[in-house]
Amino acid sequence: MKKYFCFVIIFVVFIVSYYFLNNNISVSKKHNMSSQIEYNYFNLQAERYFAECNFGVRELYFEYDGESTQKVDYGIFRVVLNFSSDYAKSLNAVIKINDKTVDVVLEKNPFDNSFMCDICKVCSVDDDIEILIENIDFFYNKFNPVTSTWNIDYQKALDLSFIYLNDFIKQNKKSCEGYLTIIYSKYELETTYFWCYRVVTNDHQTRLVVFDINKGDIVLMS
């Protein structure tokens, strides 16, 4: 009886271990499979513009081919003017991160009234980030670290994404890549934010999940 009981325990442990090893994707694998991971988001409202910045890592050469290759850091700053700027092709600005400054040129988006640049650097929610735009600002304006108040940071968001899309990822794990981004409805301080993870396979199948930033509740899955 004891031998039978020991055999049952060993068998159960084996089955549980096998299931765990074959149905859990490591943190490093999640990162390797993801062609974009957005870490943090900041924004501010000045008198004459709205500004925001997103930080993370992304594929050096974007190709929706189901394969995640070499990644680089990004720090994208976007300024949306609240007055007509048809004449302006770019904006000169100074970005201050803690005690260091960098001169940047924000290029005009041809489709709207926004200007963008990439400083190719990742900042954390603990960094102090400010901007001064030439011919618009008389002093630096400080960014608000929006993601610092969320219960679900990017790593938890990545974990949840792989849980929600587990079956699809498991079926295509050798030929898919993912994109973790922060989405929202409009360029305003008071807006609703969500985490979004989209998976693309090498034959262009896609699945995505959108979920709440604090509770992780699924808003959309398709």
C-alpha positions as CSV (number, residue, x, y, z in Angstrom):
1,M,0.0,0.0,0.0
2,K,2.8,2.4,0.9
3,K,4.6,1.6,-2.4
4,Y,1.4,2.3,-4.3
5,F,0.9,5.6,-2.4
6,C,4.5,6.7,-3.1
7,F,4.1,5.8,-6.7
8,V,0.9,8.0,-7.0
9,I,2.7,10.9,-5.3
10,I,5.7,10.7,-7.6
11,F,3.3,10.4,-10.7
12,V,1.3,13.5,-9.6
13,V,4.5,15.5,-9.0
14,F,5.8,14.5,-12.4
15,I,2.6,15.5,-14.1
16,V,2.5,18.9,-12.3
17,S,6.1,19.5,-13.0
18,Y,5.7,18.6,-16.7
19,Y,2.7,20.9,-17.0
20,F,4.4,23.8,-15.3
21,L,7.6,23.6,-17.4
22,N,5.7,23.3,-20.6
23,N,2.9,25.9,-20.0
24,N,4.9,28.7,-18.4
25,I,7.0,31.1,-20.4
26,S,10.0,32.7,-18.6
27,V,10.4,36.4,-18.2
28,S,13.3,36.5,-20.5
29,K,11.4,34.6,-23.2
30,K,8.5,37.1,-22.9
31,H,10.9,39.9,-23.4
32,N,12.6,38.2,-26.3
33,M,9.3,37.5,-28.0
34,S,8.1,41.1,-27.7
35,S,9.2,43.5,-30.4
36,Q,8.0,46.5,-28.4
37,I,7.6,47.0,-24.6
38,E,6.4,50.3,-23.4
39,Y,7.7,51.0,-19.9
40,N,6.5,54.4,-18.8
41,Y,4.3,57.3,-19.9
42,F,4.5,61.0,-18.9
43,N,2.5,64.1,-19.9
44,L,1.8,67.7,-19.1
45,Q,-0.6,70.5,-20.1
46,A,1.0,73.9,-20.8
47,E,-0.7,77.1,-21.8
48,R,-0.1,76.7,-25.5
49,Y,0.4,72.9,-25.9
50,F,-0.1,69.4,-24.6
51,A,3.0,67.3,-24.3
52,E,3.7,63.6,-23.6
53,C,6.6,61.2,-23.7
54,N,6.7,57.4,-23.9
55,F,9.7,55.2,-23.0
56,G,10.5,51.6,-23.7
57,V,12.3,49.2,-26.1
58,R,11.4,48.3,-29.6
59,E,12.6,46.4,-32.6
60,L,15.3,48.4,-34.5
61,Y,13.6,47.6,-37.8
62,F,9.9,47.2,-37.5
63,E,8.7,44.2,-39.6
64,Y,5.5,42.5,-38.8
65,D,6.9,39.1,-39.7
66,G,6.4,37.0,-36.5
67,E,10.0,37.4,-35.5
68,S,11.4,39.7,-32.8
69,T,14.9,40.8,-33.6
70,Q,17.4,43.4,-32.3
71,K,15.9,46.0,-30.0
72,V,16.8,49.5,-29.1
73,D,15.7,52.0,-26.4
74,Y,13.3,54.8,-27.3
75,G,12.1,58.0,-25.6
76,I,9.5,59.6,-27.9
77,F,8.4,63.1,-27.1
78,R,5.3,64.5,-28.7
79,V,4.0,68.1,-28.5
80,V,0.5,69.0,-29.7
81,L,0.0,72.7,-30.2
82,N,-3.4,74.3,-29.4
83,F,-2.9,77.0,-32.1
84,S,-2.4,76.8,-35.8
85,S,1.1,76.0,-36.9
86,D,0.8,75.4,-40.6
87,Y,3.9,77.4,-41.2
88,A,6.1,75.5,-38.8
89,K,8.1,72.5,-40.0
90,S,9.8,71.8,-36.7
91,L,10.2,73.0,-33.1
92,N,13.5,73.5,-31.3
93,A,13.4,72.6,-27.6
94,V,15.5,71.7,-24.6
95,I,14.7,68.6,-22.6
96,K,16.0,68.4,-19.1
97,I,16.2,65.0,-17.4
98,N,17.2,65.4,-13.8
99,D,20.3,67.6,-14.0
100,K,21.2,67.0,-17.6
101,T,19.9,68.8,-20.7
102,V,19.6,67.9,-24.3
103,D,18.8,70.1,-27.3
104,V,16.3,68.5,-29.6
105,V,14.4,69.2,-32.8
106,L,10.7,68.0,-32.9
107,E,9.6,67.3,-36.4
108,K,6.1,68.1,-37.7
109,N,3.7,65.3,-38.1
110,P,2.1,65.8,-41.6
111,F,-1.2,64.4,-40.5
112,D,-2.0,66.6,-37.4
113,N,-0.8,69.5,-35.3
114,S,1.9,67.6,-33.4
115,F,5.7,67.5,-33.4
116,M,7.8,64.6,-32.4
117,C,11.4,63.5,-31.6
118,D,13.1,60.4,-30.2
119,I,15.9,60.8,-27.7
120,C,16.7,57.0,-27.9
121,K,16.8,56.8,-24.1
122,V,14.7,55.2,-21.4
123,C,13.6,57.1,-18.3
124,S,12.0,55.7,-15.2
125,V,9.0,57.2,-13.3
126,D,11.5,58.5,-10.7
127,D,13.2,60.8,-13.2
128,D,12.4,64.5,-13.3
129,I,11.6,65.4,-16.9
130,E,11.1,69.0,-18.1
131,I,10.8,70.7,-21.5
132,L,11.3,74.2,-22.7
133,I,10.2,75.0,-26.3
134,E,11.9,77.8,-28.2
135,N,9.7,80.8,-28.9
136,I,6.8,79.4,-26.9
137,D,8.0,78.8,-23.3
138,F,9.6,81.3,-20.9
139,F,10.4,78.6,-18.4
140,Y,10.6,74.8,-18.1
141,N,7.4,72.8,-17.9
142,K,7.6,69.6,-15.8
143,F,6.1,66.3,-17.0
144,N,3.8,64.2,-14.8
145,P,4.8,60.5,-14.4
146,V,1.4,59.0,-15.2
147,T,2.3,55.4,-14.9
148,S,3.7,55.8,-11.4
149,T,0.2,55.6,-10.0
150,W,-0.9,52.5,-11.8
151,N,-1.2,49.2,-9.9
152,I,-0.1,47.3,-13.0
153,D,3.4,48.2,-14.3
154,Y,4.8,47.1,-17.6
155,Q,6.2,43.8,-16.3
156,K,2.8,42.8,-14.7
157,A,1.1,43.9,-17.9
158,L,3.4,41.6,-19.9
159,D,2.7,38.7,-17.5
160,L,-1.1,39.2,-17.8
161,S,-0.9,39.5,-21.6
162,F,0.8,36.1,-21.8
163,I,-1.9,34.6,-19.5
164,Y,-4.8,36.1,-21.5
165,L,-3.3,35.1,-24.9
166,N,-1.7,31.9,-23.7
167,D,-3.4,29.5,-26.1
168,F,-2.6,31.5,-29.2
169,I,1.0,32.2,-28.1
170,K,1.6,28.5,-27.3
171,Q,0.3,27.5,-30.7
172,N,2.5,30.0,-32.5
173,K,5.4,30.6,-30.1
174,K,8.1,29.8,-32.7
175,S,6.6,32.2,-35.2
176,C,5.1,35.2,-33.4
177,E,6.0,38.5,-31.9
178,G,4.2,40.8,-29.5
179,Y,3.8,44.5,-28.9
180,L,3.0,45.9,-25.4
181,T,1.7,49.5,-25.6
182,I,-0.3,52.1,-23.6
183,I,-3.4,53.3,-25.4
184,Y,-5.8,56.2,-24.7
185,S,-8.5,58.1,-26.4
186,K,-7.2,61.7,-26.6
187,Y,-4.4,64.1,-26.0
188,E,-5.6,65.3,-22.6
189,L,-4.6,65.0,-18.9
190,E,-8.0,63.6,-18.0
191,T,-8.3,60.6,-20.2
192,T,-8.7,56.8,-19.8
193,Y,-5.6,54.6,-20.2
194,F,-5.3,50.9,-21.0
195,W,-2.6,48.3,-21.5
196,C,-2.7,46.6,-24.9
197,Y,-0.8,43.6,-26.1
198,R,-0.9,42.5,-29.7
199,V,0.5,39.3,-31.1
200,V,1.4,38.9,-34.8
201,T,2.4,35.7,-36.5
202,N,4.6,35.1,-39.5
203,D,1.5,34.4,-41.6
204,H,-0.1,37.7,-40.4
205,Q,-2.6,36.3,-38.0
206,T,-3.2,38.7,-35.1
207,R,-4.7,38.6,-31.6
208,L,-4.9,41.4,-29.1
209,V,-6.0,42.0,-25.6
210,V,-6.8,45.4,-24.0
211,F,-7.1,45.5,-20.2
212,D,-7.4,47.9,-17.2
213,I,-4.3,49.5,-15.8
214,N,-5.2,48.9,-12.1
215,K,-7.3,45.7,-11.9
216,G,-6.3,44.0,-15.1
217,D,-9.9,43.5,-16.2
218,I,-10.2,42.7,-19.9
219,V,-11.9,45.4,-21.9
220,L,-11.4,43.9,-25.4
221,M,-10.0,40.6,-26.8
222,S,-10.0,39.8,-30.5
